[in-house]
Amino acid sequence: MSPAREHYNPVITNLLREHDRLPHDKIDERKSFQRQILFLMNAIKLDEFEQSFS
């Protein structure tokens, strides 16, 4: 596992748990969690992409 994944996976897991605890009618809050998760997943992919050229 890449260092970025090791660093961000626990954060993403916690965000997913918080997202899943929210009721479905809290759409804005759920979308906020989704955006944060996607941002972190993109950060991981970018870091791994950059590492592949090192």
DRENDO-1510 file (C-alpha; in Angstrom, 1 decimal, always signed):
<recs>
REC; n; res; u; v; w
REC; 1; MET; +0.0; +0.0; +0.0 .
REC; 2; SER; +1.3; +3.4; -0.9 .
REC; 3; PRO; +2.2; +5.9; +1.9 .
REC; 4; ALA; -0.6; +8.2; +0.8 .
REC; 5; ARG; -3.1; +5.3; +1.1 .
REC; 6; GLU; -1.8; +4.4; +4.5 .
REC; 7; HIS; -2.2; +8.0; +5.6 .
REC; 8; TYR; -5.6; +8.8; +4.1 .
REC; 9; ASN; -7.5; +5.5; +4.3 .
REC; 10; PRO; -8.3; +5.8; +8.1 .
REC; 11; VAL; -9.5; +9.4; +7.4 .
REC; 12; ILE; -11.7; +8.2; +4.5 .
REC; 13; THR; -13.0; +5.3; +6.6 .
REC; 14; ASN; -14.1; +7.7; +9.4 .
REC; 15; LEU; -15.7; +10.1; +6.9 .
REC; 16; LEU; -17.6; +7.1; +5.4 .
REC; 17; ARG; -18.9; +6.1; +8.8 .
REC; 18; GLU; -20.0; +9.6; +9.7 .
REC; 19; HIS; -21.7; +9.8; +6.3 .
REC; 20; ASP; -23.5; +6.5; +6.9 .
REC; 21; ARG; -24.8; +7.7; +10.3 .
REC; 22; LEU; -26.6; +10.7; +8.8 .
REC; 23; PRO; -30.2; +10.3; +8.0 .
REC; 24; HIS; -31.0; +10.3; +4.3 .
REC; 25; ASP; -32.9; +13.6; +4.6 .
REC; 26; LYS; -29.7; +15.5; +5.5 .
REC; 27; ILE; -28.7; +15.8; +1.8 .
REC; 28; ASP; -26.4; +18.8; +2.1 .
REC; 29; GLU; -24.4; +17.2; +5.0 .
REC; 30; ARG; -24.2; +13.9; +3.1 .
REC; 31; LYS; -22.9; +15.6; +0.0 .
REC; 32; SER; -20.3; +17.5; +2.0 .
REC; 33; PHE; -18.9; +14.2; +3.3 .
REC; 34; GLN; -19.0; +12.8; -0.2 .
REC; 35; ARG; -17.0; +15.7; -1.6 .
REC; 36; GLN; -14.4; +15.4; +1.2 .
REC; 37; ILE; -14.1; +11.6; +0.5 .
REC; 38; LEU; -13.7; +12.2; -3.3 .
REC; 39; PHE; -11.1; +14.9; -2.7 .
REC; 40; LEU; -9.0; +12.6; -0.5 .
REC; 41; MET; -9.4; +9.7; -3.0 .
REC; 42; ASN; -8.2; +12.1; -5.8 .
REC; 43; ALA; -5.3; +13.2; -3.6 .
REC; 44; ILE; -4.2; +9.5; -3.2 .
REC; 45; LYS; -4.4; +8.9; -6.9 .
REC; 46; LEU; -2.5; +12.0; -7.8 .
REC; 47; ASP; +0.2; +11.1; -5.3 .
REC; 48; GLU; +0.5; +7.6; -6.7 .
REC; 49; PHE; +0.6; +8.9; -10.2 .
REC; 50; GLU; +3.4; +11.3; -9.3 .
REC; 51; GLN; +5.3; +8.5; -7.6 .
REC; 52; SER; +5.1; +6.3; -10.7 .
REC; 53; PHE; +7.2; +8.9; -12.5 .
REC; 54; SER; +9.9; +9.2; -9.7 .
</recs>
